[in-house]
């Protein structure tokens, strides 16, 4: 973030604000032109200020990790989607390729939706939990897994202690209730 701020400040120092008129151009411009250009200039400055300051709201949970340039930070939230070993056959063929063997303690298979996304679309999975929960709901809508669908959520790490909170959601209803808590929609589209 500091690196990006440095280059923004450098550009302003070297080139000034975009759209500023020189003294000679200001003298020849009509009052009406100056008024419209002044409004546009302030609108652009307001937008630039928003783009610079909005990422700072990421610790408050307002700005997402990607727009805040915090993708590689160790603190973002995480969600892991599991399917009961008995329900593996209900999943679409494409998803079955990304199931890991069942865990010993609870017979749940981790579904690597991050790898699935990367292989299927060539792009990484959006890192917010609401998106991953939406993927889990879409899988349940396709495969009717029910209580065999489990999502383990890790909240963002505390800035000072590094500790995270963990919760376990089991079933479509629990996932939907969790998604209702978000400001932005995480529910999958109905086709």
C-alpha positions in Angstrom: 0.0 0.0 0.0 2.8 2.4 0.8 4.5 1.6 -2.5 1.3 2.5 -4.4 0.8 5.7 -2.4 4.4 6.7 -3.1 3.9 6.4 -6.9 0.6 8.3 -6.7 2.3 11.2 -4.9 5.2 11.1 -7.3 2.8 11.4 -10.3 1.1 14.4 -8.7 4.4 16.1 -8.0 5.7 15.4 -11.5 2.6 16.0 -13.6 0.1 17.9 -11.4 -3.6 17.1 -11.2 -5.1 16.0 -14.5 -7.3 18.5 -16.1 -5.8 21.7 -14.6 -5.6 24.6 -17.0 -2.5 26.7 -17.4 -2.7 30.4 -16.5 -3.0 31.4 -20.2 -5.8 28.9 -20.8 -7.7 30.1 -17.8 -7.6 33.7 -19.1 -9.0 32.8 -22.5 -11.7 30.3 -21.3 -15.2 31.7 -20.8 -16.8 31.8 -17.4 -19.3 29.1 -18.5 -16.5 26.8 -19.7 -14.6 27.3 -16.5 -17.7 26.4 -14.4 -18.3 23.1 -16.3 -14.6 22.2 -16.2 -14.4 23.1 -12.5 -17.3 20.7 -11.7 -15.7 17.9 -13.8 -12.4 18.5 -12.1 -13.9 18.3 -8.7 -15.8 15.2 -9.6 -12.6 13.5 -10.9 -10.8 14.6 -7.7 -13.6 13.2 -5.6 -13.5 9.9 -7.4 -9.7 9.7 -7.0 -10.0 10.4 -3.3 -12.6 7.7 -3.0 -10.4 5.2 -4.8 -7.5 6.1 -2.6 -9.4 6.0 0.7 -11.9 3.1 0.2 -9.3 0.3 0.5 -8.5 1.6 4.0 -11.9 0.4 5.2 -10.9 -3.3 4.7 -10.1 -3.8 8.4 -13.6 -2.7 9.2 -15.1 -5.3 6.8 -16.4 -2.7 4.3 -14.0 -3.1 1.5 -13.2 -6.6 0.2 -9.7 -8.0 0.2 -9.0 -7.7 -3.5 -9.9 -4.1 -4.0 -7.9 -3.3 -0.8 -4.8 -5.0 -2.2 -4.7 -7.3 0.8 -4.9 -10.6 -1.1 -1.5 -11.9 0.1 -2.0 -10.7 3.7 -2.2 -13.5 6.2 -5.3 -12.1 7.9 -8.1 -12.6 5.4 -11.1 -14.8 6.2 -11.2 -18.3 4.9 -13.9 -20.9 4.2 -13.4 -24.6 3.6 -16.2 -26.6 2.0 -16.6 -30.3 3.0 -18.9 -33.0 1.7 -19.8 -36.2 3.7 -18.0 -39.2 2.2 -21.4 -40.9 1.8 -22.6 -38.0 -0.4 -19.6 -37.8 -2.8 -21.5 -39.5 -5.6 -24.2 -36.8 -5.6 -21.7 -34.2 -6.7 -21.4 -33.3 -10.4 -18.6 -35.1 -12.1 -16.5 -31.9 -12.4 -16.5 -31.4 -8.7 -15.7 -35.0 -7.8 -12.2 -34.5 -9.3 -11.4 -31.9 -6.6 -12.5 -34.0 -3.5 -9.8 -35.1 -1.1 -9.9 -38.4 0.8 -12.2 -38.4 3.9 -10.7 -37.0 7.1 -10.2 -39.6 9.8 -12.0 -37.7 12.6 -15.4 -37.0 10.9 -15.4 -38.7 7.5 -15.7 -35.4 5.6 -14.0 -34.8 2.2 -12.5 -31.4 1.5 -13.7 -30.0 -1.8 -10.9 -27.9 -3.3 -13.1 -25.2 -4.9 -10.1 -23.0 -5.2 -8.3 -25.5 -7.5 -11.6 -26.2 -9.3 -12.0 -22.5 -10.1 -8.4 -22.1 -11.2 -8.6 -25.1 -13.5 -12.0 -24.4 -14.9 -11.7 -20.6 -15.4 -8.0 -20.0 -15.3 -8.5 -17.5 -12.5 -8.3 -17.7 -8.7 -11.4 -17.9 -6.6 -12.6 -14.6 -5.1 -11.3 -14.6 -1.6 -14.3 -13.5 0.4 -16.3 -16.0 2.4 -19.6 -14.9 1.0 -18.5 -16.0 -2.5 -17.4 -19.4 -1.2 -20.6 -19.8 0.7 -22.5 -19.0 -2.5 -20.5 -21.8 -4.3 -21.5 -24.2 -1.5 -25.2 -23.2 -1.9 -25.0 -23.7 -5.7 -23.5 -27.2 -5.2 -26.2 -28.1 -2.8 -28.9 -26.8 -5.2 -27.4 -29.1 -7.9 -26.6 -32.1 -5.8 -29.1 -31.9 -2.9 -26.5 -32.8 -0.3 -28.4 -31.4 2.7 -26.7 -32.0 6.1 -23.8 -33.7 4.3 -22.6 -30.2 3.3 -20.4 -28.6 5.9 -18.5 -25.3 5.7 -15.8 -24.4 8.2 -15.3 -20.6 8.4 -12.3 -18.8 9.8 -12.8 -15.2 10.4 -10.2 -12.5 9.7 -7.1 -12.6 11.9 -7.1 -10.1 14.7 -4.7 -7.2 13.8 -2.9 -7.3 17.2 -3.0 -11.0 18.3 -3.2 -12.8 15.0 -5.9 -15.1 16.4 -8.9 -16.1 14.3 -12.4 -17.2 15.2 -13.7 -20.5 13.7 -17.3 -21.6 13.1 -18.9 -24.6 11.5 -22.0 -24.4 9.3 -23.9 -27.5 8.5 -26.7 -27.6 5.9 -28.1 -25.2 3.4 -30.1 -23.3 6.0 -27.1 -22.5 8.2 -25.2 -21.2 5.1 -28.1 -19.1 4.0 -28.4 -17.5 7.4 -24.7 -16.7 7.4 -25.0 -15.1 3.9 -27.9 -12.9 5.2 -25.4 -11.2 7.5 -23.3 -9.7 4.6 -24.0 -6.3 3.0 -23.3 -7.6 -0.5 -25.1 -10.5 -2.0 -23.4 -13.9 -1.9 -26.4 -16.0 -3.0 -26.0 -17.8 -6.3 -28.2 -16.8 -9.3 -31.2 -19.0 -10.1 -30.9 -20.3 -13.7 
